[in-house]
């Protein structure tokens, strides 16, 4: 199954929205998960690929249901 550019953009958009909804800056997220602000910025902008370990840390931090992030893949 191919992941479209639109699905990637929607996923990254939901990742950023989850951060904003949770009231975190990129710097705060970076400090909490043990990385740099520039790394978070590059992930949110699609410059770097998101590793599973980093996503799981963000997922736990943001407290959003999994469907929030993956609705781009179900056509919603």
PDB file of N, CA, C, O and CB in Angstrom:
ATOM      1  N   UNK A   1       0.836  -1.174   0.000  1.00  0.00           N
ATOM      2  CA  UNK A   1       0.000   0.000   0.000  1.00  0.00           C
ATOM      3  C   UNK A   1       0.884   1.241   0.000  1.00  0.00           C
ATOM      4  O   UNK A   1       1.810   1.361   0.803  1.00  0.00           O
ATOM      5  CB  UNK A   1      -0.953  -0.005   1.209  1.00  0.00           C
ATOM      6  N   UNK A   2       0.590   2.145  -0.894  1.00  0.00           N
ATOM      7  CA  UNK A   2       1.377   3.366  -1.027  1.00  0.00           C
ATOM      8  C   UNK A   2       0.798   4.471  -0.140  1.00  0.00           C
ATOM      9  O   UNK A   2      -0.417   4.654  -0.067  1.00  0.00           O
ATOM     10  CB  UNK A   2       1.421   3.825  -2.501  1.00  0.00           C
ATOM     11  N   UNK A   3       1.682   5.192   0.525  1.00  0.00           N
ATOM     12  CA  UNK A   3       1.290   6.358   1.306  1.00  0.00           C
ATOM     13  C   UNK A   3       1.443   7.577   0.407  1.00  0.00           C
ATOM     14  O   UNK A   3       2.519   7.827  -0.136  1.00  0.00           O
ATOM     15  CB  UNK A   3       2.150   6.496   2.618  1.00  0.00           C
ATOM     16  N   UNK A   4       0.373   8.325   0.256  1.00  0.00           N
ATOM     17  CA  UNK A   4       0.408   9.483  -0.638  1.00  0.00           C
ATOM     18  C   UNK A   4       1.033  10.696   0.058  1.00  0.00           C
ATOM     19  O   UNK A   4       1.131  10.749   1.284  1.00  0.00           O
ATOM     20  CB  UNK A   4      -1.012   9.824  -1.124  1.00  0.00           C
ATOM     21  N   UNK A   5       1.447  11.657  -0.748  1.00  0.00           N
ATOM     22  CA  UNK A   5       1.992  12.901  -0.196  1.00  0.00           C
ATOM     23  C   UNK A   5       0.945  13.609   0.662  1.00  0.00           C
ATOM     24  O   UNK A   5       1.268  14.197   1.695  1.00  0.00           O
ATOM     25  CB  UNK A   5       2.473  13.834  -1.329  1.00  0.00           C
ATOM     26  N   UNK A   6      -0.292  13.547   0.229  1.00  0.00           N
ATOM     27  CA  UNK A   6      -1.374  14.168   0.994  1.00  0.00           C
ATOM     28  C   UNK A   6      -1.519  13.523   2.369  1.00  0.00           C
ATOM     29  O   UNK A   6      -1.701  14.221   3.367  1.00  0.00           O
ATOM     30  CB  UNK A   6      -2.695  14.069   0.225  1.00  0.00           C
ATOM     31  N   UNK A   7      -1.441  12.207   2.425  1.00  0.00           N
ATOM     32  CA  UNK A   7      -1.528  11.509   3.704  1.00  0.00           C
ATOM     33  C   UNK A   7      -0.366  11.893   4.614  1.00  0.00           C
ATOM     34  O   UNK A   7      -0.549  12.093   5.814  1.00  0.00           O
ATOM     35  CB  UNK A   7      -1.550   9.991   3.486  1.00  0.00           C
ATOM     36  N   UNK A   8       0.821  11.996   4.041  1.00  0.00           N
ATOM     37  CA  UNK A   8       1.986  12.415   4.838  1.00  0.00           C
ATOM     38  C   UNK A   8       1.780  13.813   5.398  1.00  0.00           C
ATOM     39  O   UNK A   8       2.018  14.056   6.581  1.00  0.00           O
ATOM     40  CB  UNK A   8       3.272  12.373   3.988  1.00  0.00           C
ATOM     41  N   UNK A   9       1.333  14.741   4.538  1.00  0.00           N
ATOM     42  CA  UNK A   9       1.096  16.121   4.986  1.00  0.00           C
ATOM     43  C   UNK A   9       0.036  16.165   6.086  1.00  0.00           C
ATOM     44  O   UNK A   9       0.191  16.883   7.074  1.00  0.00           O
ATOM     45  CB  UNK A   9       0.661  17.005   3.799  1.00  0.00           C
ATOM     46  N   UNK A  10      -1.033  15.400   5.911  1.00  0.00           N
ATOM     47  CA  UNK A  10      -2.096  15.376   6.918  1.00  0.00           C
ATOM     48  C   UNK A  10      -1.605  14.809   8.242  1.00  0.00           C
ATOM     49  O   UNK A  10      -1.974  15.300   9.309  1.00  0.00           O
ATOM     50  CB  UNK A  10      -3.280  14.561   6.416  1.00  0.00           C
ATOM     51  N   UNK A  11      -0.777  13.781   8.172  1.00  0.00           N
ATOM     52  CA  UNK A  11      -0.226  13.204   9.401  1.00  0.00           C
ATOM     53  C   UNK A  11       0.643  14.227  10.121  1.00  0.00           C
ATOM     54  O   UNK A  11       0.518  14.412  11.332  1.00  0.00           O
ATOM     55  CB  UNK A  11       0.591  11.933   9.089  1.00  0.00           C
ATOM     56  N   UNK A  12       1.523  14.889   9.378  1.00  0.00           N
ATOM     57  CA  UNK A  12       2.410  15.884   9.983  1.00  0.00           C
ATOM     58  C   UNK A  12       1.613  17.058  10.545  1.00  0.00           C
ATOM     59  O   UNK A  12       1.962  17.621  11.583  1.00  0.00           O
ATOM     60  CB  UNK A  12       3.433  16.385   8.954  1.00  0.00           C
ATOM     61  N   UNK A  13       0.554  17.414   9.854  1.00  0.00           N
ATOM     62  CA  UNK A  13      -0.325  18.484  10.328  1.00  0.00           C
ATOM     63  C   UNK A  13      -0.975  18.080  11.654  1.00  0.00           C
ATOM     64  O   UNK A  13      -1.076  18.893  12.573  1.00  0.00           O
ATOM     65  CB  UNK A  13      -1.411  18.811   9.269  1.00  0.00           C
ATOM     66  N   UNK A  14      -1.412  16.828  11.746  1.00  0.00           N
ATOM     67  CA  UNK A  14      -2.034  16.356  12.987  1.00  0.00           C
ATOM     68  C   UNK A  14      -1.013  16.276  14.117  1.00  0.00           C
ATOM     69  O   UNK A  14      -1.350  16.518  15.276  1.00  0.00           O
ATOM     70  CB  UNK A  14      -2.687  14.984  12.771  1.00  0.00           C
ATOM     71  N   UNK A  15       0.216  15.941  13.792  1.00  0.00           N
ATOM     72  CA  UNK A  15       1.275  15.884  14.797  1.00  0.00           C
ATOM     73  C   UNK A  15       1.513  17.271  15.392  1.00  0.00           C
ATOM     74  O   UNK A  15       1.607  17.430  16.609  1.00  0.00           O
ATOM     75  CB  UNK A  15       2.580  15.329  14.182  1.00  0.00           C
ATOM     76  N   UNK A  16       1.609  18.261  14.524  1.00  0.00           N
ATOM     77  CA  UNK A  16       1.800  19.639  14.992  1.00  0.00           C
ATOM     78  C   UNK A  16       0.575  20.112  15.767  1.00  0.00           C
ATOM     79  O   UNK A  16       0.715  20.749  16.811  1.00  0.00           O
ATOM     80  CB  UNK A  16       2.077  20.586  13.804  1.00  0.00           C
ATOM     81  N   UNK A  17      -0.627  19.809  15.268  1.00  0.00           N
ATOM     82  CA  UNK A  17      -1.849  20.234  15.943  1.00  0.00           C
ATOM     83  C   UNK A  17      -1.949  19.628  17.335  1.00  0.00           C
ATOM     84  O   UNK A  17      -2.401  20.293  18.267  1.00  0.00           O
ATOM     85  CB  UNK A  17      -3.071  19.851  15.117  1.00  0.00           C
ATOM     86  N   UNK A  18      -1.536  18.379  17.487  1.00  0.00           N
ATOM     87  CA  UNK A  18      -1.559  17.729  18.797  1.00  0.00           C
ATOM     88  C   UNK A  18      -0.635  18.463  19.768  1.00  0.00           C
ATOM     89  O   UNK A  18      -0.971  18.645  20.938  1.00  0.00           O
ATOM     90  CB  UNK A  18      -1.143  16.245  18.677  1.00  0.00           C
ATOM     91  N   UNK A  19       0.515  18.877  19.278  1.00  0.00           N
ATOM     92  CA  UNK A  19       1.458  19.629  20.124  1.00  0.00           C
ATOM     93  C   UNK A  19       0.835  20.952  20.558  1.00  0.00           C
ATOM     94  O   UNK A  19       0.855  21.300  21.738  1.00  0.00           O
ATOM     95  CB  UNK A  19       2.792  19.886  19.371  1.00  0.00           C
ATOM     96  N   UNK A  20       0.287  21.678  19.601  1.00  0.00           N
ATOM     97  CA  UNK A  20      -0.323  22.977  19.893  1.00  0.00           C
ATOM     98  C   UNK A  20      -1.511  22.810  20.851  1.00  0.00           C
ATOM     99  O   UNK A  20      -1.636  23.559  21.820  1.00  0.00           O
ATOM    100  CB  UNK A  20      -0.781  23.665  18.583  1.00  0.00           C
ATOM    101  N   UNK A  21      -2.373  21.839  20.582  1.00  0.00           N
ATOM    102  CA  UNK A  21      -3.532  21.577  21.447  1.00  0.00           C
ATOM    103  C   UNK A  21      -3.107  21.259  22.877  1.00  0.00           C
ATOM    104  O   UNK A  21      -3.809  21.588  23.833  1.00  0.00           O
ATOM    105  CB  UNK A  21      -4.361  20.419  20.884  1.00  0.00           C
ATOM    106  N   UNK A  22      -1.952  20.616  23.009  1.00  0.00           N
ATOM    107  CA  UNK A  22      -1.452  20.226  24.324  1.00  0.00           C
ATOM    108  C   UNK A  22      -0.744  21.370  25.037  1.00  0.00           C
ATOM    109  O   UNK A  22      -0.371  21.246  26.204  1.00  0.00           O
ATOM    110  CB  UNK A  22      -0.513  19.051  24.191  1.00  0.00           C
ATOM    111  N   UNK A  23      -0.560  22.487  24.331  1.00  0.00           N
ATOM    112  CA  UNK A  23       0.046  23.668  24.940  1.00  0.00           C
ATOM    113  C   UNK A  23       1.558  23.660  25.013  1.00  0.00           C
ATOM    114  O   UNK A  23       2.150  24.403  25.795  1.00  0.00           O
ATOM    115  CB  UNK A  23      -0.480  23.832  26.288  1.00  0.00           C
ATOM    116  N   UNK A  24       2.188  22.819  24.198  1.00  0.00           N
ATOM    117  CA  UNK A  24       3.645  22.721  24.209  1.00  0.00           C
ATOM    118  C   UNK A  24       4.270  23.497  23.059  1.00  0.00           C
ATOM    119  O   UNK A  24       3.710  23.576  21.966  1.00  0.00           O
ATOM    120  CB  UNK A  24       4.073  21.266  24.143  1.00  0.00           C
ATOM    121  N   UNK A  25       5.438  24.066  23.324  1.00  0.00           N
ATOM    122  CA  UNK A  25       6.269  24.597  22.246  1.00  0.00           C
ATOM    123  C   UNK A  25       7.146  23.461  21.745  1.00  0.00           C
ATOM    124  O   UNK A  25       7.252  22.418  22.390  1.00  0.00           O
ATOM    125  CB  UNK A  25       7.136  25.821  22.727  1.00  0.00           C
ATOM    126  N   UNK A  26       7.768  23.664  20.605  1.00  0.00           N
ATOM    127  CA  UNK A  26       8.702  22.650  20.098  1.00  0.00           C
ATOM    128  C   UNK A  26       9.836  22.435  21.095  1.00  0.00           C
ATOM    129  O   UNK A  26      10.277  21.305  21.307  1.00  0.00           O
ATOM    130  CB  UNK A  26       9.273  23.067  18.719  1.00  0.00           C
ATOM    131  N   UNK A  27      10.299  23.506  21.699  1.00  0.00           N
ATOM    132  CA  UNK A  27      11.395  23.404  22.671  1.00  0.00           C
ATOM    133  C   UNK A  27      10.983  22.568  23.883  1.00  0.00           C
ATOM    134  O   UNK A  27      11.762  21.743  24.360  1.00  0.00           O
ATOM    135  CB  UNK A  27      11.839  24.805  23.125  1.00  0.00           C
ATOM    136  N   UNK A  28       9.769  22.777  24.380  1.00  0.00           N
ATOM    137  CA  UNK A  28       9.289  22.012  25.531  1.00  0.00           C
ATOM    138  C   UNK A  28       9.164  20.529  25.201  1.00  0.00           C
ATOM    139  O   UNK A  28       9.527  19.674  26.009  1.00  0.00           O
ATOM    140  CB  UNK A  28       7.942  22.555  26.004  1.00  0.00           C
ATOM    141  N   UNK A  29       8.654  20.230  24.018  1.00  0.00           N
ATOM    142  CA  UNK A  29       8.547  18.828  23.595  1.00  0.00           C
ATOM    143  C   UNK A  29       9.937  18.212  23.523  1.00  0.00           C
ATOM    144  O   UNK A  29      10.164  17.111  24.024  1.00  0.00           O
ATOM    145  CB  UNK A  29       7.828  18.711  22.221  1.00  0.00           C
ATOM    146  N   UNK A  30      10.856  18.922  22.901  1.00  0.00           N
ATOM    147  CA  UNK A  30      12.225  18.425  22.758  1.00  0.00           C
ATOM    148  C   UNK A  30      12.842  18.111  24.115  1.00  0.00           C
ATOM    149  O   UNK A  30      13.466  17.065  24.291  1.00  0.00           O
ATOM    150  CB  UNK A  30      13.089  19.446  22.014  1.00  0.00           C
ATOM    151  N   UNK A  31      12.669  19.010  25.067  1.00  0.00           N
ATOM    152  CA  UNK A  31      13.224  18.794  26.408  1.00  0.00           C
ATOM    153  C   UNK A  31      12.606  17.573  27.080  1.00  0.00           C
ATOM    154  O   UNK A  31      13.301  16.803  27.742  1.00  0.00           O
ATOM    155  CB  UNK A  31      13.003  20.031  27.279  1.00  0.00           C
ATOM    156  N   UNK A  32      11.318  17.401  26.910  1.00  0.00           N
ATOM    157  CA  UNK A  32      10.627  16.288  27.569  1.00  0.00           C
ATOM    158  C   UNK A  32      10.946  14.928  26.959  1.00  0.00           C
ATOM    159  O   UNK A  32      10.926  13.915  27.659  1.00  0.00           O
ATOM    160  CB  UNK A  32       9.145  16.515  27.520  1.00  0.00           C
ATOM    161  N   UNK A  33      11.239  14.896  25.659  1.00  0.00           N
ATOM    162  CA  UNK A  33      11.514  13.595  25.040  1.00  0.00           C
ATOM    163  C   UNK A  33      12.996  13.369  24.756  1.00  0.00           C
ATOM    164  O   UNK A  33      13.380  12.327  24.225  1.00  0.00           O
ATOM    165  CB  UNK A  33      10.734  13.466  23.754  1.00  0.00           C
ATOM    166  N   UNK A  34      13.825  14.347  25.112  1.00  0.00           N
ATOM    167  CA  UNK A  34      15.269  14.157  25.013  1.00  0.00           C
ATOM    168  C   UNK A  34      15.870  14.381  23.641  1.00  0.00           C
ATOM    169  O   UNK A  34      16.712  13.605  23.191  1.00  0.00           O
ATOM    170  CB  UNK A  34      15.600  12.807  25.444  1.00  0.00           C
ATOM    171  N   UNK A  35      15.440  15.434  22.979  1.00  0.00           N
ATOM    172  CA  UNK A  35      16.000  15.764  21.672  1.00  0.00           C
ATOM    173  C   UNK A  35      16.098  17.283  21.559  1.00  0.00           C
ATOM    174  O   UNK A  35      15.958  17.981  22.563  1.00  0.00           O
ATOM    175  CB  UNK A  35      15.130  15.167  20.515  1.00  0.00           C
ATOM    176  N   UNK A  36      16.333  17.801  20.371  1.00  0.00           N
ATOM    177  CA  UNK A  36      16.476  19.249  20.198  1.00  0.00           C
ATOM    178  C   UNK A  36      15.232  19.858  19.546  1.00  0.00           C
ATOM    179  O   UNK A  36      14.448  19.166  18.896  1.00  0.00           O
ATOM    180  CB  UNK A  36      17.719  19.563  19.352  1.00  0.00           C
ATOM    181  N   UNK A  37      15.074  21.158  19.736  1.00  0.00           N
ATOM    182  CA  UNK A  37      13.960  21.875  19.119  1.00  0.00           C
ATOM    183  C   UNK A  37      14.045  21.794  17.609  1.00  0.00           C
ATOM    184  O   UNK A  37      13.025  21.637  16.937  1.00  0.00           O
ATOM    185  CB  UNK A  37      13.941  23.338  19.567  1.00  0.00           C
ATOM    186  N   UNK A  38      15.251  21.898  17.064  1.00  0.00           N
ATOM    187  CA  UNK A  38      15.397  21.845  15.601  1.00  0.00           C
ATOM    188  C   UNK A  38      14.999  20.475  15.058  1.00  0.00           C
ATOM    189  O   UNK A  38      14.482  20.377  13.946  1.00  0.00           O
ATOM    190  CB  UNK A  38      16.846  22.171  15.193  1.00  0.00           C
ATOM    191  N   UNK A  39      15.234  19.427  15.827  1.00  0.00           N
ATOM    192  CA  UNK A  39      14.829  18.077  15.429  1.00  0.00           C
ATOM    193  C   UNK A  39      13.302  17.992  15.340  1.00  0.00           C
ATOM    194  O   UNK A  39      12.762  17.444  14.379  1.00  0.00           O
ATOM    195  CB  UNK A  39      15.373  17.022  16.434  1.00  0.00           C
ATOM    196  N   UNK A  40      12.612  18.537  16.344  1.00  0.00           N
ATOM    197  CA  UNK A  40      11.144  18.543  16.338  1.00  0.00           C
ATOM    198  C   UNK A  40      10.634  19.344  15.149  1.00  0.00           C
ATOM    199  O   UNK A  40       9.693  18.924  14.475  1.00  0.00           O
ATOM    200  CB  UNK A  40      10.588  19.129  17.660  1.00  0.00           C
ATOM    201  N   UNK A  41      11.241  20.482  14.892  1.00  0.00           N
ATOM    202  CA  UNK A  41      10.855  21.323  13.758  1.00  0.00           C
ATOM    203  C   UNK A  41      11.012  20.576  12.440  1.00  0.00           C
ATOM    204  O   UNK A  41      10.136  20.644  11.577  1.00  0.00           O
ATOM    205  CB  UNK A  41      11.690  22.604  13.736  1.00  0.00           C
ATOM    206  N   UNK A  42      12.116  19.870  12.283  1.00  0.00           N
ATOM    207  CA  UNK A  42      12.371  19.130  11.043  1.00  0.00           C
ATOM    208  C   UNK A  42      11.394  17.969  10.869  1.00  0.00           C
ATOM    209  O   UNK A  42      11.012  17.645   9.745  1.00  0.00           O
ATOM    210  CB  UNK A  42      13.808  18.605  11.026  1.00  0.00           C
ATOM    211  N   UNK A  43      10.993  17.350  11.959  1.00  0.00           N
ATOM    212  CA  UNK A  43       9.987  16.283  11.875  1.00  0.00           C
ATOM    213  C   UNK A  43       8.646  16.873  11.453  1.00  0.00           C
ATOM    214  O   UNK A  43       8.007  16.371  10.528  1.00  0.00           O
ATOM    215  CB  UNK A  43       9.850  15.540  13.236  1.00  0.00           C
ATOM    216  N   UNK A  44       8.218  17.941  12.133  1.00  0.00           N
ATOM    217  CA  UNK A  44       6.918  18.543  11.827  1.00  0.00           C
ATOM    218  C   UNK A  44       6.842  19.093  10.409  1.00  0.00           C
ATOM    219  O   UNK A  44       5.763  19.151   9.820  1.00  0.00           O
ATOM    220  CB  UNK A  44       6.620  19.649  12.810  1.00  0.00           C
ATOM    221  N   UNK A  45       7.976  19.494   9.864  1.00  0.00           N
ATOM    222  CA  UNK A  45       7.979  20.038   8.499  1.00  0.00           C
ATOM    223  C   UNK A  45       8.234  18.969   7.443  1.00  0.00           C
ATOM    224  O   UNK A  45       8.195  19.263   6.249  1.00  0.00           O
ATOM    225  CB  UNK A  45       9.028  21.125   8.377  1.00  0.00           C
ATOM    226  N   UNK A  46       8.493  17.737   7.865  1.00  0.00           N
ATOM    227  CA  UNK A  46       8.689  16.645   6.920  1.00  0.00           C
ATOM    228  C   UNK A  46      10.096  16.517   6.383  1.00  0.00           C
ATOM    229  O   UNK A  46      10.339  15.722   5.476  1.00  0.00           O
ATOM    230  CB  UNK A  46       7.768  16.808   5.792  1.00  0.00           C
ATOM    231  N   UNK A  47      11.027  17.280   6.922  1.00  0.00           N
ATOM    232  CA  UNK A  47      12.423  17.196   6.477  1.00  0.00           C
ATOM    233  C   UNK A  47      13.053  15.892   6.954  1.00  0.00           C
ATOM    234  O   UNK A  47      13.821  15.262   6.227  1.00  0.00           O
ATOM    235  CB  UNK A  47      13.236  18.404   6.995  1.00  0.00           C
ATOM    236  N   UNK A  48      12.726  15.495   8.177  1.00  0.00           N
ATOM    237  CA  UNK A  48      13.213  14.231   8.729  1.00  0.00           C
ATOM    238  C   UNK A  48      12.054  13.257   8.886  1.00  0.00           C
ATOM    239  O   UNK A  48      10.919  13.659   9.140  1.00  0.00           O
ATOM    240  CB  UNK A  48      13.917  14.457  10.088  1.00  0.00           C
ATOM    241  N   UNK A  49      12.351  11.989   8.733  1.00  0.00           N
ATOM    242  CA  UNK A  49      11.343  10.952   8.966  1.00  0.00           C
ATOM    243  C   UNK A  49      11.174  10.749  10.466  1.00  0.00           C
ATOM    244  O   UNK A  49      12.127  10.868  11.236  1.00  0.00           O
ATOM    245  CB  UNK A  49      11.740   9.614   8.269  1.00  0.00           C
ATOM    246  N   UNK A  50       9.975  10.448  10.854  1.00  0.00           N
ATOM    247  CA  UNK A  50       9.650  10.241  12.257  1.00  0.00           C
ATOM    248  C   UNK A  50       9.910   8.789  12.637  1.00  0.00           C
ATOM    249  O   UNK A  50       9.310   7.872  12.075  1.00  0.00           O
ATOM    250  CB  UNK A  50       8.183  10.624  12.543  1.00  0.00           C
ATOM    251  N   UNK A  51      10.804   8.591  13.590  1.00  0.00           N
ATOM    252  CA  UNK A  51      11.094   7.241  14.079  1.00  0.00           C
ATOM    253  C   UNK A  51       9.987   6.814  15.040  1.00  0.00           C
ATOM    254  O   UNK A  51       9.383   7.645  15.717  1.00  0.00           O
ATOM    255  CB  UNK A  51      12.492   7.183  14.780  1.00  0.00           C
ATOM    256  N   UNK A  52       9.736   5.534  15.089  1.00  0.00           N
ATOM    257  CA  UNK A  52       8.669   4.996  15.936  1.00  0.00           C
ATOM    258  C   UNK A  52       8.878   5.393  17.396  1.00  0.00           C
ATOM    259  O   UNK A  52       7.928   5.801  18.064  1.00  0.00           O
ATOM    260  CB  UNK A  52       8.604   3.464  15.809  1.00  0.00           C
ATOM    261  N   UNK A  53      10.087   5.282  17.891  1.00  0.00           N
ATOM    262  CA  UNK A  53      10.368   5.606  19.296  1.00  0.00           C
ATOM    263  C   UNK A  53      10.005   7.059  19.615  1.00  0.00           C
ATOM    264  O   UNK A  53       9.417   7.340  20.659  1.00  0.00           O
ATOM    265  CB  UNK A  53      11.855   5.353  19.616  1.00  0.00           C
ATOM    266  N   UNK A  54      10.353   7.972  18.719  1.00  0.00           N
ATOM    267  CA  UNK A  54      10.040   9.385  18.924  1.00  0.00           C
ATOM    268  C   UNK A  54       8.526   9.605  18.853  1.00  0.00           C
ATOM    269  O   UNK A  54       7.964  10.338  19.666  1.00  0.00           O
ATOM    270  CB  UNK A  54      10.765  10.262  17.871  1.00  0.00           C
ATOM    271  N   UNK A  55       7.873   8.969  17.883  1.00  0.00           N
ATOM    272  CA  UNK A  55       6.417   9.116  17.789  1.00  0.00           C
ATOM    273  C   UNK A  55       5.738   8.622  19.061  1.00  0.00           C
ATOM    274  O   UNK A  55       4.826   9.278  19.565  1.00  0.00           O
ATOM    275  CB  UNK A  55       5.876   8.350  16.571  1.00  0.00           C
ATOM    276  N   UNK A  56       6.163   7.490  19.580  1.00  0.00           N
ATOM    277  CA  UNK A  56       5.533   6.950  20.787  1.00  0.00           C
ATOM    278  C   UNK A  56       5.703   7.893  21.972  1.00  0.00           C
ATOM    279  O   UNK A  56       4.792   8.035  22.787  1.00  0.00           O
ATOM    280  CB  UNK A  56       6.118   5.580  21.124  1.00  0.00           C
ATOM    281  N   UNK A  57       6.857   8.535  22.072  1.00  0.00           N
ATOM    282  CA  UNK A  57       7.071   9.517  23.142  1.00  0.00           C
ATOM    283  C   UNK A  57       6.140  10.714  22.966  1.00  0.00           C
ATOM    284  O   UNK A  57       5.559  11.203  23.935  1.00  0.00           O
ATOM    285  CB  UNK A  57       8.542   9.987  23.164  1.00  0.00           C
ATOM    286  N   UNK A  58       6.003  11.182  21.732  1.00  0.00           N
ATOM    287  CA  UNK A  58       5.105  12.309  21.455  1.00  0.00           C
ATOM    288  C   UNK A  58       3.654  11.907  21.733  1.00  0.00           C
ATOM    289  O   UNK A  58       2.898  12.662  22.345  1.00  0.00           O
ATOM    290  CB  UNK A  58       5.261  12.787  19.983  1.00  0.00           C
ATOM    291  N   UNK A  59       3.286  10.737  21.287  1.00  0.00           N
ATOM    292  CA  UNK A  59       1.932  10.211  21.486  1.00  0.00           C
ATOM    293  C   UNK A  59       1.579  10.200  22.975  1.00  0.00           C
ATOM    294  O   UNK A  59       0.493  10.634  23.360  1.00  0.00           O
ATOM    295  CB  UNK A  59       1.810   8.784  20.892  1.00  0.00           C
ATOM    296  N   UNK A  60       2.482   9.710  23.798  1.00  0.00           N
ATOM    297  CA  UNK A  60       2.244   9.668  25.240  1.00  0.00           C
ATOM    298  C   UNK A  60       2.169  11.074  25.831  1.00  0.00           C
ATOM    299  O   UNK A  60       1.335  11.346  26.695  1.00  0.00           O
ATOM    300  CB  UNK A  60       3.346   8.864  25.938  1.00  0.00           C
ATOM    301  N   UNK A  61       3.028  11.952  25.369  1.00  0.00           N
ATOM    302  CA  UNK A  61       3.073  13.320  25.880  1.00  0.00           C
ATOM    303  C   UNK A  61       1.809  14.099  25.533  1.00  0.00           C
ATOM    304  O   UNK A  61       1.272  14.820  26.374  1.00  0.00           O
ATOM    305  CB  UNK A  61       4.290  14.043  25.331  1.00  0.00           C
ATOM    306  N   UNK A  62       1.336  13.958  24.306  1.00  0.00           N
ATOM    307  CA  UNK A  62       0.194  14.740  23.842  1.00  0.00           C
ATOM    308  C   UNK A  62      -1.144  14.212  24.343  1.00  0.00           C
ATOM    309  O   UNK A  62      -2.100  14.977  24.468  1.00  0.00           O
ATOM    310  CB  UNK A  62       0.183  14.774  22.346  1.00  0.00           C
ATOM    311  N   UNK A  63      -1.224  12.930  24.628  1.00  0.00           N
ATOM    312  CA  UNK A  63      -2.452  12.361  25.172  1.00  0.00           C
ATOM    313  C   UNK A  63      -3.634  12.311  24.212  1.00  0.00           C
ATOM    314  O   UNK A  63      -4.786  12.278  24.644  1.00  0.00           O
ATOM    315  CB  UNK A  63      -2.844  13.126  26.356  1.00  0.00           C
ATOM    316  N   UNK A  64      -3.357  12.306  22.931  1.00  0.00           N
ATOM    317  CA  UNK A  64      -4.423  12.220  21.921  1.00  0.00           C
ATOM    318  C   UNK A  64      -4.678  10.749  21.586  1.00  0.00           C
ATOM    319  O   UNK A  64      -3.767   9.927  21.687  1.00  0.00           O
ATOM    320  CB  UNK A  64      -4.041  13.024  20.629  1.00  0.00           C
ATOM    321  N   UNK A  65      -5.913  10.408  21.186  1.00  0.00           N
ATOM    322  CA  UNK A  65      -6.165   9.030  20.751  1.00  0.00           C
ATOM    323  C   UNK A  65      -5.429   8.748  19.437  1.00  0.00           C
ATOM    324  O   UNK A  65      -5.182   9.660  18.648  1.00  0.00           O
ATOM    325  CB  UNK A  65      -7.690   8.779  20.582  1.00  0.00           C
ATOM    326  N   UNK A  66      -5.087   7.501  19.215  1.00  0.00           N
ATOM    327  CA  UNK A  66      -4.336   7.124  18.008  1.00  0.00           C
ATOM    328  C   UNK A  66      -5.045   7.575  16.739  1.00  0.00           C
ATOM    329  O   UNK A  66      -4.395   7.983  15.776  1.00  0.00           O
ATOM    330  CB  UNK A  66      -4.122   5.611  17.967  1.00  0.00           C
ATOM    331  N   UNK A  67      -6.364   7.506  16.730  1.00  0.00           N
ATOM    332  CA  UNK A  67      -7.130   7.911  15.558  1.00  0.00           C
ATOM    333  C   UNK A  67      -6.908   9.357  15.156  1.00  0.00           C
ATOM    334  O   UNK A  67      -7.057   9.706  13.985  1.00  0.00           O
ATOM    335  CB  UNK A  67      -8.578   7.690  15.807  1.00  0.00           C
ATOM    336  N   UNK A  68      -6.555  10.199  16.112  1.00  0.00           N
ATOM    337  CA  UNK A  68      -6.278  11.605  15.816  1.00  0.00           C
ATOM    338  C   UNK A  68      -5.139  11.722  14.806  1.00  0.00           C
ATOM    339  O   UNK A  68      -5.188  12.560  13.905  1.00  0.00           O
ATOM    340  CB  UNK A  68      -5.928  12.373  17.107  1.00  0.00           C
ATOM    341  N   UNK A  69      -4.130  10.894  14.954  1.00  0.00           N
ATOM    342  CA  UNK A  69      -2.956  10.956  14.090  1.00  0.00           C
ATOM    343  C   UNK A  69      -3.156  10.216  12.775  1.00  0.00           C
ATOM    344  O   UNK A  69      -2.582  10.593  11.754  1.00  0.00           O
ATOM    345  CB  UNK A  69      -1.761  10.391  14.809  1.00  0.00           C
ATOM    346  N   UNK A  70      -3.959   9.175  12.798  1.00  0.00           N
ATOM    347  CA  UNK A  70      -4.061   8.304  11.634  1.00  0.00           C
ATOM    348  C   UNK A  70      -5.330   8.490  10.811  1.00  0.00           C
ATOM    349  O   UNK A  70      -5.593   7.702   9.903  1.00  0.00           O
ATOM    350  CB  UNK A  70      -3.976   6.898  12.074  1.00  0.00           C
ATOM    351  N   UNK A  71      -6.113   9.506  11.109  1.00  0.00           N
ATOM    352  CA  UNK A  71      -7.325   9.747  10.324  1.00  0.00           C
ATOM    353  C   UNK A  71      -6.992  10.052   8.864  1.00  0.00           C
ATOM    354  O   UNK A  71      -7.831   9.839   7.988  1.00  0.00           O
ATOM    355  CB  UNK A  71      -8.128  10.902  10.930  1.00  0.00           C
ATOM    356  N   UNK A  72      -5.795  10.542   8.590  1.00  0.00           N
ATOM    357  CA  UNK A  72      -5.371  10.831   7.207  1.00  0.00           C
ATOM    358  C   UNK A  72      -5.356   9.569   6.354  1.00  0.00           C
ATOM    359  O   UNK A  72      -5.511   9.637   5.134  1.00  0.00           O
ATOM    360  CB  UNK A  72      -3.977  11.480   7.197  1.00  0.00           C
ATOM    361  N   UNK A  73      -5.171   8.424   6.990  1.00  0.00           N
ATOM    362  CA  UNK A  73      -5.073   7.166   6.251  1.00  0.00           C
ATOM    363  C   UNK A  73      -6.421   6.497   6.041  1.00  0.00           C
ATOM    364  O   UNK A  73      -6.541   5.571   5.238  1.00  0.00           O
ATOM    365  CB  UNK A  73      -4.153   6.221   6.970  1.00  0.00           C
ATOM    366  N   UNK A  74      -7.436   6.963   6.761  1.00  0.00           N
ATOM    367  CA  UNK A  74      -8.754   6.342   6.614  1.00  0.00           C
ATOM    368  C   UNK A  74      -9.678   7.163   5.723  1.00  0.00           C
ATOM    369  O   UNK A  74     -10.857   6.847   5.566  1.00  0.00           O
ATOM    370  CB  UNK A  74      -9.395   6.150   7.978  1.00  0.00           C
ATOM    371  N   UNK A  75      -9.120   8.222   5.145  1.00  0.00           N
ATOM    372  CA  UNK A  75      -9.897   9.036   4.231  1.00  0.00           C
ATOM    373  C   UNK A  75     -10.757  10.084   4.899  1.00  0.00           C
ATOM    374  O   UNK A  75     -11.590  10.704   4.238  1.00  0.00           O
ATOM    375  CB  UNK A  75     -10.749   8.171   3.418  1.00  0.00           C
ATOM    376  N   UNK A  76     -10.583  10.300   6.187  1.00  0.00           N
ATOM    377  CA  UNK A  76     -11.373  11.301   6.918  1.00  0.00           C
ATOM    378  C   UNK A  76     -10.784  12.675   6.743  1.00  0.00           C
ATOM    379  O   UNK A  76     -11.311  13.647   7.284  1.00  0.00           O
ATOM    380  CB  UNK A  76     -11.452  10.958   8.405  1.00  0.00           C
TER     381      UNK A  76
END
